[in-house]
């Protein structure tokens, strides 16, 4: 979750969802989608759906867009992430987005994916939140927090690159699923862990990501 002062805003023109997005149907009952996840190295409890606006739970919706199937489109204003399908539909996920002063837009590519990723907060974040120092240790790539149930990147992370450089922005899970649908992050796109896992399994490396302005 990068500090905006360290990184230029992603360049590029964000594509629009022409004609808007029309709700169509949900793919499953929320309890089926957001129950405990088995087979993980760390426990993933049921998502607290009673604390999340149901409008931000996963659904399949009708959509008109110029972007080809497989593209990820993020609309920060509505707090939605869309995975474009090839049938005039998209999988829609509720997300948390950057708070005021940390928002960004543009295009990027998913360059790598990690399950239970380590987290390396930037120096500026540590300066703003010195209490973070108590949670950090020396890891292979620097000072950070190892992957696990307390790691703010959650169960999965998709790393966004532009022009062969890491933007330091991620699409990732969260330890605070009740913040989905709000502007709360330091620029990254956060998802309910169950949704982050679902998206992680659907998108390959090289996927185009469009963040609308």
C-alpha positions in Angstrom: 0.0 0.0 0.0 2.2 2.8 -1.3 2.4 6.4 -0.3 1.3 8.6 -3.1 4.1 11.1 -2.4 6.6 8.5 -3.4 5.1 7.5 -6.7 3.8 9.5 -9.7 0.2 8.9 -10.6 -0.2 6.2 -13.1 -0.3 7.6 -16.6 -2.8 6.5 -19.3 -6.4 7.1 -20.2 -9.0 5.1 -18.3 -11.6 3.6 -20.5 -15.3 4.2 -19.6 -18.0 1.7 -19.1 -20.1 2.9 -22.0 -23.8 3.0 -21.2 -23.3 2.2 -17.5 -23.4 -1.1 -15.6 -26.8 -2.8 -15.2 -27.3 -5.3 -12.4 -28.4 -8.7 -13.7 -28.1 -11.5 -11.2 -25.9 -12.7 -8.3 -23.9 -15.8 -8.9 -24.6 -17.4 -5.5 -26.0 -16.7 -2.1 -23.6 -14.6 0.0 -23.3 -17.3 2.7 -22.0 -19.7 0.0 -19.6 -17.1 -1.3 -18.3 -15.8 1.9 -18.0 -18.7 4.3 -14.7 -20.0 5.8 -12.1 -21.0 3.2 -10.6 -24.4 3.6 -7.2 -25.7 2.5 -5.2 -22.5 3.3 -2.0 -22.2 5.3 -3.8 -19.7 7.6 -7.4 -19.6 8.7 -9.8 -17.5 6.7 -13.0 -17.0 8.7 -16.4 -16.2 7.2 -16.6 -12.7 6.0 -18.8 -10.5 8.3 -21.4 -9.9 5.6 -23.7 -8.3 8.2 -21.2 -5.4 8.4 -20.8 -5.0 4.7 -23.3 -3.2 2.5 -24.9 -6.0 0.4 -24.4 -3.8 -2.7 -20.7 -4.6 -2.5 -21.0 -8.3 -2.4 -19.9 -10.3 -5.5 -22.4 -10.4 -8.4 -22.5 -11.0 -12.1 -23.9 -8.0 -13.9 -24.7 -6.9 -17.5 -22.1 -4.5 -18.8 -21.3 -2.6 -22.0 -17.6 -1.6 -22.4 -15.0 -1.2 -25.1 -12.5 -3.3 -23.1 -12.0 -6.9 -24.3 -12.9 -9.9 -22.2 -10.4 -10.6 -19.4 -9.8 -6.9 -18.6 -10.1 -5.7 -15.0 -11.8 -2.3 -14.7 -11.9 -0.5 -11.4 -14.3 2.4 -10.8 -13.1 4.1 -7.7 -16.1 6.4 -7.5 -18.6 3.6 -7.3 -16.1 1.3 -5.3 -16.4 -1.5 -7.8 -14.0 -3.8 -9.6 -15.2 -5.5 -12.8 -13.7 -8.5 -14.5 -15.0 -8.3 -18.1 -16.5 -11.6 -19.5 -17.1 -12.4 -23.1 -20.9 -12.5 -22.9 -21.8 -8.9 -22.3 -21.4 -9.5 -18.6 -18.8 -8.9 -15.9 -18.1 -10.3 -12.4 -18.4 -7.3 -10.1 -16.7 -7.1 -6.8 -17.0 -4.4 -4.1 -13.6 -2.8 -3.2 -12.1 -0.3 -0.9 -10.1 2.5 -2.6 -7.7 5.3 -1.9 -8.8 8.0 0.5 -8.5 11.6 -0.3 -4.9 12.5 -1.4 -4.1 8.8 -2.2 -6.4 8.2 -5.2 -4.9 7.3 -8.6 -6.0 6.3 -12.1 -4.6 5.0 -15.3 -3.7 1.6 -16.8 -1.4 -1.1 -15.6 -0.6 -4.8 -16.0 -0.7 -7.6 -13.4 3.0 -8.6 -13.4 3.0 -11.0 -10.5 0.6 -12.7 -8.0 1.3 -13.8 -4.5 -0.6 -15.9 -2.0 -0.3 -14.7 1.6 2.2 -12.0 0.5 4.7 -10.2 2.7 4.1 -6.5 3.1 6.8 -3.8 2.9 5.3 -0.5 4.0 7.1 2.5 2.4 9.2 4.8 4.6 6.6 7.6 4.4 3.9 5.4 5.8 6.1 4.3 8.7 6.8 8.0 9.5 3.1 8.7 9.5 2.3 5.6 11.6 5.4 4.9 13.8 3.5 2.3 15.7 4.0 0.0 12.6 7.6 -0.5 13.6 6.5 -2.9 16.3 5.0 -5.2 13.8 7.9 -5.3 11.3 10.9 -7.7 11.0 13.8 -8.2 8.6 12.6 -10.2 5.6 14.3 -11.4 2.5 13.4 -8.2 0.6 13.7 -5.7 3.4 11.9 -4.7 6.6 8.3 -5.8 6.5 5.6 -8.0 7.8 5.4 -11.7 6.8 2.3 -13.0 5.2 -0.3 -14.2 7.6 -3.7 -13.5 9.1 -2.6 -10.1 10.5 -1.0 -8.9 7.3 -3.0 -6.0 5.8 -2.5 -7.4 2.3 -4.7 -10.4 3.3 -4.7 -13.7 1.6 -3.8 -12.7 -2.0 -2.1 -9.8 -3.8 -1.9 -8.8 -7.5 1.0 -6.6 -8.3 0.4 -3.8 -10.8 3.3 -2.7 -13.1 3.5 0.0 -15.7 6.3 0.4 -18.3 8.2 -2.6 -16.8 8.3 -0.9 -13.3 6.5 -1.8 -10.1 3.9 1.0 -9.4 3.8 -0.1 -5.7 0.0 -0.4 -6.1 -1.7 -3.7 -5.5 -5.1 -5.3 -5.6 -5.2 -7.3 -2.4 -7.2 -8.9 0.4 -7.8 -7.2 3.7 -8.0 -7.8 7.4 -10.8 -5.2 7.6 -13.5 -6.4 5.3 -16.1 -4.0 6.8 -14.2 -1.2 5.0 -15.2 -2.5 1.6 -17.2 0.2 -0.2 -15.3 3.1 1.4 -12.3 5.3 0.5 -9.8 4.2 3.2 -6.6 2.8 1.7 -3.3 4.4 0.8 -4.0 4.0 -2.9 -4.3 0.2 -3.2 -7.5 -1.6 -4.1 -8.6 -3.8 -1.2 -11.1 -6.7 -1.4 -12.8 -9.1 0.9 -10.4 -12.1 1.2 -12.9 -14.5 -0.4 -13.2 -12.1 -3.4 -9.5 -11.6 -3.6 -9.0 -15.4 -3.8 -11.7 -15.7 -6.5 -10.2 -12.9 -8.7 -6.7 -14.3 -8.1 -7.7 -17.7 -9.6 -9.5 -16.1 -12.6 -6.9 -13.6 -13.9 -3.5 -14.6 -15.5 -0.3 -12.7 -15.5 -0.3 -9.9 -18.1 -3.9 -9.0 -17.4 -4.7 -5.4 -18.3 -6.1 -3.3 -15.4 -7.9 0.0 -16.1 -8.5 2.3 -13.2 -11.0 5.0 -14.1 -10.4 8.6 -13.2 
